[in-house]
Amino acid sequence: MIDHVSVAVRDLAASTRFYDAVLGAIGMAKIDVRAATVGYGKQYSEFWINRRADMAAVAAGSGAHICFRARSTEMVDAFHAAALANGGASDGAPGLRAHDGEGGYYAAFIRDLDGNRIEAVTFTK
């Protein structure tokens, strides 16, 4: 299993504010703060943002896709709303995804300040 993942960000302070709100909406908190990186999680840092000031923004349709499990549809909705309220972009509004058939896959997709594609999902069935 995966222990942790990270994404590169150009502005660590702005991205920290963004992820404080977005990940806070699904029950994660800032756990580790270092000079060039910040870690988020529930008990330990599972998701890291790493400053890469000289990088270009990720082009739409490229880059990594990271999905976080939420406990409810309300948390998925709050994740999406927090992203939009903090400078992120919608990459798929909250809702059931037909590709999952009858599995009850309820998800929202956002792009962070650097174009990374981040998802929150819960299962209604």
N, CA and C atoms as an extended XYZ file, in Angstrom:
375
Properties=species:S:1:pos:R:3:atomname:S:1:resname:S:1:resid:I:1 pbc="F F F"
N         0.833       -1.190        0.000 N   MET     1
C         0.000        0.000        0.000 CA  MET     1
C         0.874        1.248        0.000 C   MET     1
N         0.305        2.319       -0.384 N   ILE     2
C         1.012        3.596       -0.441 CA  ILE     2
C         1.030        4.224        0.949 C   ILE     2
N         2.190        4.702        1.374 N   ASP     3
C         2.324        5.361        2.667 CA  ASP     3
C         1.976        6.842        2.580 C   ASP     3
N         2.450        7.511        1.530 N   HIS     4
C         2.147        8.931        1.357 CA  HIS     4
C         2.374        9.322       -0.104 C   HIS     4
N         1.807       10.467       -0.473 N   VAL     5
C         2.005       11.030       -1.811 CA  VAL     5
C         2.306       12.517       -1.648 C   VAL     5
N         2.873       13.110       -2.694 N   SER     6
C         3.139       14.544       -2.653 CA  SER     6
C         2.902       15.158       -4.022 C   SER     6
N         2.629       16.452       -4.005 N   VAL     7
C         2.505       17.223       -5.240 CA  VAL     7
C         3.398       18.446       -5.114 C   VAL     7
N         3.861       18.920       -6.239 N   ALA     8
C         4.676       20.128       -6.280 CA  ALA     8
C         3.770       21.346       -6.378 C   ALA     8
N         4.176       22.415       -5.701 N   VAL     9
C         3.442       23.680       -5.734 CA  VAL     9
C         4.442       24.824       -5.909 C   VAL     9
N         4.018       25.879       -6.565 N   ARG    10
C         4.904       27.015       -6.782 CA  ARG    10
C         4.983       27.939       -5.571 C   ARG    10
N         3.864       28.171       -4.908 N   ASP    11
C         3.791       29.100       -3.779 CA  ASP    11
C         3.337       28.317       -2.556 C   ASP    11
N         4.278       27.983       -1.682 N   LEU    12
C         3.963       27.130       -0.535 CA  LEU    12
C         2.964       27.794        0.412 C   LEU    12
N         3.101       29.084        0.657 N   ALA    13
C         2.181       29.767        1.577 CA  ALA    13
C         0.750       29.762        1.024 C   ALA    13
N         0.582       30.115       -0.241 N   ALA    14
C        -0.761       30.127       -0.843 CA  ALA    14
C        -1.348       28.723       -0.896 C   ALA    14
N        -0.531       27.745       -1.261 N   SER    15
C        -1.016       26.370       -1.338 CA  SER    15
C        -1.340       25.812        0.045 C   SER    15
N        -0.600       26.227        1.058 N   THR    16
C        -0.912       25.799        2.425 CA  THR    16
C        -2.282       26.321        2.836 C   THR    16
N        -2.570       27.582        2.559 N   ARG    17
C        -3.902       28.134        2.874 CA  ARG    17
C        -4.982       27.363        2.124 C   ARG    17
N        -4.734       27.078        0.847 N   PHE    18
C        -5.689       26.334        0.023 CA  PHE    18
C        -5.956       24.950        0.617 C   PHE    18
N        -4.899       24.194        0.881 N   TYR    19
C        -5.073       22.829        1.382 CA  TYR    19
C        -5.556       22.785        2.830 C   TYR    19
N        -5.254       23.798        3.630 N   ASP    20
C        -5.840       23.858        4.974 CA  ASP    20
C        -7.365       23.807        4.867 C   ASP    20
N        -7.924       24.594        3.951 N   ALA    21
C        -9.384       24.649        3.785 CA  ALA    21
C        -9.932       23.398        3.113 C   ALA    21
N        -9.321       22.991        2.014 N   VAL    22
C        -9.835       21.875        1.213 CA  VAL    22
C        -9.732       20.550        1.965 C   VAL    22
N        -8.577       20.270        2.526 N   LEU    23
C        -8.416       19.002        3.229 CA  LEU    23
C        -9.091       19.037        4.601 C   LEU    23
N        -9.192       20.208        5.192 N   GLY    24
C        -9.937       20.344        6.443 CA  GLY    24
C       -11.397       19.950        6.272 C   GLY    24
N       -11.943       20.193        5.080 N   ALA    25
C       -13.337       19.850        4.793 CA  ALA    25
C       -13.588       18.347        4.817 C   ALA    25
N       -12.544       17.553        4.645 N   ILE    26
C       -12.721       16.094        4.675 CA  ILE    26
C       -12.012       15.457        5.869 C   ILE    26
N       -11.729       16.266        6.884 N   GLY    27
C       -11.223       15.732        8.137 CA  GLY    27
C        -9.724       15.565        8.252 C   GLY    27
N        -8.965       16.149        7.341 N   MET    28
C        -7.504       16.076        7.426 CA  MET    28
C        -6.981       17.394        7.987 C   MET    28
N        -5.821       17.342        8.618 N   ALA    29
C        -5.227       18.540        9.202 CA  ALA    29
C        -3.751       18.627        8.843 C   ALA    29
N        -3.223       19.836        8.951 N   LYS    30
C        -1.793       20.062        8.754 CA  LYS    30
C        -1.071       19.448        9.957 C   LYS    30
N        -0.118       18.557        9.692 N   ILE    31
C         0.607       17.864       10.762 CA  ILE    31
C         2.076       18.271       10.808 C   ILE    31
N         2.716       18.343        9.652 N   ASP    32
C         4.135       18.683        9.586 CA  ASP    32
C         4.325       19.948        8.766 C   ASP    32
N         5.134       20.864        9.292 N   VAL    33
C         5.476       22.086        8.563 CA  VAL    33
C         6.990       22.212        8.577 C   VAL    33
N         7.560       22.255        7.384 N   ARG    34
C         9.007       22.418        7.221 CA  ARG    34
C         9.256       23.578        6.272 C   ARG    34
N        10.496       23.927        6.057 N   ALA    35
C        10.837       25.097        5.248 CA  ALA    35
C        10.260       25.029        3.835 C   ALA    35
N        10.258       23.866        3.211 N   ALA    36
C         9.833       23.765        1.816 CA  ALA    36
C         8.746       22.725        1.598 C   ALA    36
N         8.124       22.257        2.673 N   THR    37
C         7.104       21.221        2.529 CA  THR    37
C         6.126       21.257        3.703 C   THR    37
N         4.894       20.855        3.441 N   VAL    38
C         3.860       20.766        4.469 CA  VAL    38
C         3.152       19.432        4.293 C   VAL    38
N         2.932       18.723        5.412 N   GLY    39
C         2.277       17.423        5.378 CA  GLY    39
C         0.920       17.457        6.055 C   GLY    39
N        -0.052       16.765        5.448 N   TYR    40
C        -1.429       16.684        5.951 CA  TYR    40
C        -1.813       15.237        6.192 C   TYR    40
N        -2.706       15.025        7.122 N   GLY    41
C        -3.209       13.687        7.371 CA  GLY    41
C        -4.221       13.686        8.496 C   GLY    41
N        -4.527       12.491        8.969 N   LYS    42
C        -5.431       12.323       10.109 CA  LYS    42
C        -4.643       11.939       11.350 C   LYS    42
N        -3.681       11.031       11.212 N   GLN    43
C        -2.823       10.643       12.325 CA  GLN    43
C        -1.353       10.893       12.016 C   GLN    43
N        -0.987       10.833       10.753 N   TYR    44
C         0.367       11.130       10.301 CA  TYR    44
C         0.262       11.757        8.918 C   TYR    44
N         1.319       12.344        8.455 N   SER    45
C         1.286       13.029        7.155 CA  SER    45
C         1.222       12.017        6.023 C   SER    45
N         0.093       12.004        5.341 N   GLU    46
C        -0.158       11.101        4.216 CA  GLU    46
C        -0.056       11.830        2.875 C   GLU    46
N        -0.237       13.147        2.914 N   PHE    47
C        -0.247       13.969        1.705 CA  PHE    47
C         0.642       15.177        1.959 C   PHE    47
N         1.596       15.394        1.042 N   TRP    48
C         2.565       16.477        1.196 CA  TRP    48
C         2.476       17.433        0.011 C   TRP    48
N         2.676       18.705        0.297 N   ILE    49
C         2.888       19.688       -0.768 CA  ILE    49
C         4.336       20.155       -0.642 C   ILE    49
N         5.033       20.195       -1.777 N   ASN    50
C         6.462       20.534       -1.810 CA  ASN    50
C         6.700       21.736       -2.705 C   ASN    50
N         7.351       22.749       -2.174 N   ARG    51
C         7.615       23.965       -2.942 CA  ARG    51
C         8.588       23.686       -4.079 C   ARG    51
N         8.178       24.073       -5.274 N   ARG    52
C         9.010       24.023       -6.479 CA  ARG    52
C         8.765       25.341       -7.214 C   ARG    52
N         9.366       26.410       -6.705 N   ALA    53
C         9.082       27.762       -7.170 CA  ALA    53
C         9.296       27.960       -8.663 C   ALA    53
N        10.180       27.177       -9.284 N   ASP    54
C        10.496       27.386      -10.691 CA  ASP    54
C         9.677       26.524      -11.646 C   ASP    54
N         8.734       25.770      -11.139 N   MET    55
C         7.953       24.889      -12.021 CA  MET    55
C         6.836       25.664      -12.725 C   MET    55
N         6.410       25.159      -13.846 N   ALA    56
C         5.269       25.715      -14.563 CA  ALA    56
C         4.004       25.043      -14.040 C   ALA    56
N         2.868       25.707      -14.205 N   ALA    57
C         1.595       25.113      -13.808 CA  ALA    57
C         1.355       23.844      -14.616 C   ALA    57
N         0.659       22.907      -14.019 N   VAL    58
C         0.323       21.654      -14.696 CA  VAL    58
C        -0.743       21.953      -15.748 C   VAL    58
N        -0.541       21.499      -16.970 N   ALA    59
C        -1.516       21.717      -18.038 CA  ALA    59
C        -2.751       20.866      -17.791 C   ALA    59
N        -3.925       21.395      -18.121 N   ALA    60
C        -5.167       20.637      -17.976 CA  ALA    60
C        -5.046       19.327      -18.743 C   ALA    60
N        -5.491       18.267      -18.127 N   GLY    61
C        -5.449       16.968      -18.767 CA  GLY    61
C        -4.146       16.210      -18.551 C   GLY    61
N        -3.209       16.828      -17.816 N   SER    62
C        -1.950       16.134      -17.546 CA  SER    62
C        -1.698       16.122      -16.042 C   SER    62
N        -0.630       15.511      -15.649 N   GLY    63
C        -0.262       15.493      -14.251 CA  GLY    63
C        -0.921       14.362      -13.483 C   GLY    63
N        -0.653       14.354      -12.206 N   ALA    64
C        -1.157       13.298      -11.331 CA  ALA    64
C        -2.626       13.513      -10.983 C   ALA    64
N        -3.227       12.447      -10.573 N   HIS    65
C        -4.598       12.466      -10.062 CA  HIS    65
C        -4.544       11.800       -8.699 C   HIS    65
N        -4.975       12.513       -7.674 N   ILE    66
C        -4.971       11.981       -6.312 CA  ILE    66
C        -6.388       12.040       -5.780 C   ILE    66
N        -6.832       10.937       -5.186 N   CYS    67
C        -8.191       10.862       -4.660 CA  CYS    67
C        -8.162       10.590       -3.163 C   CYS    67
N        -8.953       11.363       -2.422 N   PHE    68
C        -9.099       11.186       -0.982 CA  PHE    68
C       -10.474       10.614       -0.687 C   PHE    68
N       -10.552        9.688        0.265 N   ARG    69
C       -11.830        9.117        0.687 CA  ARG    69
C       -12.456       10.032        1.734 C   ARG    69
N       -13.711       10.374        1.521 N   ALA    70
C       -14.484       11.177        2.473 CA  ALA    70
C       -15.524       10.270        3.141 C   ALA    70
N       -16.000       10.684        4.308 N   ARG    71
C       -16.964        9.867        5.040 CA  ARG    71
C       -18.411       10.079        4.605 C   ARG    71
N       -18.690       11.142        3.850 N   SER    72
C       -20.080       11.424        3.486 CA  SER    72
C       -20.139       12.273        2.219 C   SER    72
N       -21.327       12.318        1.627 N   THR    73
C       -21.522       13.184        0.463 CA  THR    73
C       -21.385       14.653        0.869 C   THR    73
N       -21.780       14.974        2.101 N   GLU    74
C       -21.649       16.353        2.571 CA  GLU    74
C       -20.185       16.777        2.632 C   GLU    74
N       -19.321       15.854        3.005 N   MET    75
C       -17.885       16.176        3.038 CA  MET    75
C       -17.338       16.370        1.627 C   MET    75
N       -17.802       15.573        0.681 N   VAL    76
C       -17.391       15.743       -0.718 CA  VAL    76
C       -17.846       17.115       -1.210 C   VAL    76
N       -19.086       17.476       -0.911 N   ASP    77
C       -19.601       18.791       -1.297 CA  ASP    77
C       -18.777       19.914       -0.679 C   ASP    77
N       -18.439       19.785        0.614 N   ALA    78
C       -17.662       20.811        1.309 CA  ALA    78
C       -16.248       20.920        0.749 C   ALA    78
N       -15.647       19.792        0.382 N   PHE    79
C       -14.326       19.760       -0.253 CA  PHE    79
C       -14.347       20.602       -1.535 C   PHE    79
N       -15.353       20.359       -2.379 N   HIS    80
C       -15.474       21.075       -3.651 CA  HIS    80
C       -15.701       22.566       -3.410 C   HIS    80
N       -16.605       22.891       -2.503 N   ALA    81
C       -16.905       24.291       -2.202 CA  ALA    81
C       -15.673       25.010       -1.646 C   ALA    81
N       -14.927       24.351       -0.766 N   ALA    82
C       -13.725       24.961       -0.192 CA  ALA    82
C       -12.681       25.224       -1.271 C   ALA    82
N       -12.556       24.310       -2.214 N   ALA    83
C       -11.600       24.513       -3.309 CA  ALA    83
C       -11.964       25.756       -4.114 C   ALA    83
N       -13.229       25.875       -4.479 N   LEU    84
C       -13.656       27.022       -5.283 CA  LEU    84
C       -13.523       28.329       -4.505 C   LEU    84
N       -13.833       28.303       -3.216 N   ALA    85
C       -13.753       29.508       -2.386 CA  ALA    85
C       -12.313       29.946       -2.131 C   ALA    85
N       -11.353       29.056       -2.364 N   ASN    86
C        -9.952       29.353       -2.065 CA  ASN    86
C        -9.058       29.374       -3.294 C   ASN    86
N        -9.639       29.635       -4.464 N   GLY    87
C        -8.858       29.846       -5.676 CA  GLY    87
C        -8.674       28.645       -6.573 C   GLY    87
N        -9.222       27.491       -6.188 N   GLY    88
C        -9.144       26.306       -7.033 CA  GLY    88
C       -10.196       26.354       -8.128 C   GLY    88
N       -10.161       25.383       -9.007 N   ALA    89
C       -11.114       25.306      -10.110 CA  ALA    89
C       -11.828       23.964      -10.071 C   ALA    89
N       -13.086       23.965      -10.492 N   SER    90
C       -13.839       22.715      -10.576 CA  SER    90
C       -13.359       21.926      -11.782 C   SER    90
N       -13.190       20.637      -11.576 N   ASP    91
C       -12.854       19.727      -12.670 CA  ASP    91
C       -13.909       18.627      -12.742 C   ASP    91
N       -15.031       18.866      -12.055 N   GLY    92
C       -16.151       17.936      -12.002 CA  GLY    92
C       -16.930       18.161      -10.726 C   GLY    92
N       -18.113       18.718      -10.841 N   ALA    93
C       -18.941       19.049       -9.680 CA  ALA    93
C       -19.305       17.799       -8.877 C   ALA    93
N       -19.624       17.961       -7.602 N   PRO    94
C       -20.015       16.809       -6.786 CA  PRO    94
C       -21.241       16.106       -7.367 C   PRO    94
N       -21.215       14.783       -7.324 N   GLY    95
C       -22.358       14.014       -7.795 CA  GLY    95
C       -22.003       12.556       -8.014 C   GLY    95
N       -23.034       11.773       -8.274 N   LEU    96
C       -22.841       10.357       -8.590 CA  LEU    96
C       -22.210       10.238       -9.963 C   LEU    96
N       -21.339        9.284      -10.132 N   ARG    97
C       -20.655        9.072      -11.405 CA  ARG    97
C       -21.225        7.835      -12.077 C   ARG    97
N       -21.766        8.016      -13.259 N   ALA    98
C       -22.423        6.931      -13.993 CA  ALA    98
C       -21.459        5.806      -14.344 C   ALA    98
N       -20.178        6.119      -14.513 N   HIS    99
C       -19.199        5.088      -14.901 CA  HIS    99
C       -19.110        3.965      -13.877 C   HIS    99
N       -19.586        4.219      -12.656 N   ASP   100
C       -19.505        3.205      -11.605 CA  ASP   100
C       -20.750        2.323      -11.553 C   ASP   100
N       -21.695        2.562      -12.440 N   GLY   101
C       -22.913        1.756      -12.448 CA  GLY   101
C       -23.719        1.940      -11.183 C   GLY   101
N       -23.940        0.867      -10.458 N   GLU   102
C       -24.768        0.901       -9.264 CA  GLU   102
C       -23.960        1.006       -7.973 C   GLU   102
N       -22.685        1.310       -8.062 N   GLY   103
C       -21.825        1.305       -6.885 CA  GLY   103
C       -21.954        2.499       -5.960 C   GLY   103
N       -22.667        3.531       -6.388 N   GLY   104
C       -22.834        4.696       -5.539 CA  GLY   104
C       -21.573        5.541       -5.389 C   GLY   104
N       -20.787        5.678       -6.456 N   TYR   105
C       -19.536        6.447       -6.454 CA  TYR   105
C       -19.880        7.929       -6.531 C   TYR   105
N       -19.792        8.627       -5.413 N   TYR   106
C       -20.118       10.045       -5.319 CA  TYR   106
C       -18.812       10.811       -5.162 C   TYR   106
N       -18.502       11.668       -6.129 N   ALA   107
C       -17.190       12.310       -6.139 CA  ALA   107
C       -17.261       13.750       -6.628 C   ALA   107
N       -16.199       14.478       -6.319 N   ALA   108
C       -15.979       15.823       -6.845 CA  ALA   108
C       -14.509       15.919       -7.230 C   ALA   108
N       -14.245       16.625       -8.312 N   PHE   109
C       -12.889       16.794       -8.827 CA  PHE   109
C       -12.557       18.282       -8.859 C   PHE   109
N       -11.348       18.609       -8.408 N   ILE   110
C       -10.903       20.005       -8.448 CA  ILE   110
C        -9.483       20.067       -9.002 C   ILE   110
N        -9.085       21.270       -9.382 N   ARG   111
C        -7.696       21.570       -9.728 CA  ARG   111
C        -7.200       22.536       -8.659 C   ARG   111
N        -6.040       22.239       -8.086 N   ASP   112
C        -5.482       23.141       -7.081 CA  ASP   112
C        -4.874       24.365       -7.762 C   ASP   112
N        -4.194       25.201       -7.008 N   LEU   113
C        -3.638       26.447       -7.531 CA  LEU   113
C        -2.588       26.234       -8.612 C   LEU   113
N        -2.022       25.019       -8.676 N   ASP   114
C        -0.992       24.709       -9.664 CA  ASP   114
C        -1.467       23.753      -10.749 C   ASP   114
N        -2.751       23.414      -10.743 N   GLY   115
C        -3.301       22.555      -11.781 CA  GLY   115
C        -3.331       21.081      -11.438 C   GLY   115
N        -2.863       20.685      -10.243 N   ASN   116
C        -2.935       19.284       -9.837 CA  ASN   116
C        -4.397       18.861       -9.697 C   ASN   116
N        -4.729       17.674      -10.167 N   ARG   117
C        -6.107       17.182      -10.129 CA  ARG   117
C        -6.321       16.375       -8.855 C   ARG   117
N        -7.227       16.870       -8.013 N   ILE   118
C        -7.492       16.274       -6.709 CA  ILE   118
C        -8.979       15.909       -6.650 C   ILE   118
N        -9.270       14.749       -6.107 N   GLU   119
C       -10.651       14.231       -6.024 CA  GLU   119
C       -10.970       13.875       -4.580 C   GLU   119
N       -12.245       13.994       -4.239 N   ALA   120
C       -12.769       13.440       -2.986 CA  ALA   120
C       -13.914       12.515       -3.380 C   ALA   120
N       -13.995       11.338       -2.737 N   VAL   121
C       -15.015       10.343       -3.075 CA  VAL   121
C       -15.584        9.720       -1.812 C   VAL   121
N       -16.846        9.351       -1.896 N   THR   122
C       -17.489        8.502       -0.898 CA  THR   122
C       -18.398        7.552       -1.656 C   THR   122
N       -18.797        6.490       -0.997 N   PHE   123
C       -19.659        5.503       -1.633 CA  PHE   123
C       -20.996        5.490       -0.911 C   PHE   123
N       -22.062        5.665       -1.673 N   THR   124
C       -23.392        5.761       -1.067 CA  THR   124
C       -24.068        4.397       -0.918 C   THR   124
N       -23.471        3.364       -1.486 N   LYS   125
C       -24.039        2.017       -1.362 CA  LYS   125
C       -23.035        1.074       -0.762 C   LYS   125
